[in-house]
Amino acid sequence: MSAKVRIPTQLRTLTNGQPEVEVEGASVGEALKALDSQFPGMGERLFDENGALRRFVNVFLADEDVRFLEGLETPVQGGQTLSIVPAVAGG
């Protein structure tokens, strides 16, 4: 399945400035791994050493946080949009 991935400003240096890219993947995890294949270095920003999403990285599929769905196993339908949203800290 083809999906669009919205890239946050902080990671656009890895996508040559592109704010949105198209990837293939039947699940959120496959789509993000495809993103890393197209744009090396993306994976280490998104995944920890165990292959899980980093604590400070939020991924939304059609405005739903994938952590509250099926995580990286969440199915992706053709044409859906994934948004990578870095957590914001402060106070």
Stockholm file with secondary structure:
# STOCKHOLM 1.0

chainA/1-91         MSAKVRIPTQLRTLTNGQPEVEVEGASVGEALKALDSQFPGMGERLFDENGALRRFVNVFLADEDVRFLEGLETPVQGGQTLSIVPAVAGG
#=GR chainA/1-91 SS CEEEEECCGGGTTTTTTCSEEEEECSBHHHHHHHHHHHSTTHHHHHBCTTSSBCTTEEEEETTEEGGGTTGGGCBCCTTCEEEEEECCCCC
#=GC SS_cons        CEEEEECCGGGTTTTTTCSEEEEECSBHHHHHHHHHHHSTTHHHHHBCTTSSBCTTEEEEETTEEGGGTTGGGCBCCTTCEEEEEECCCCC
//
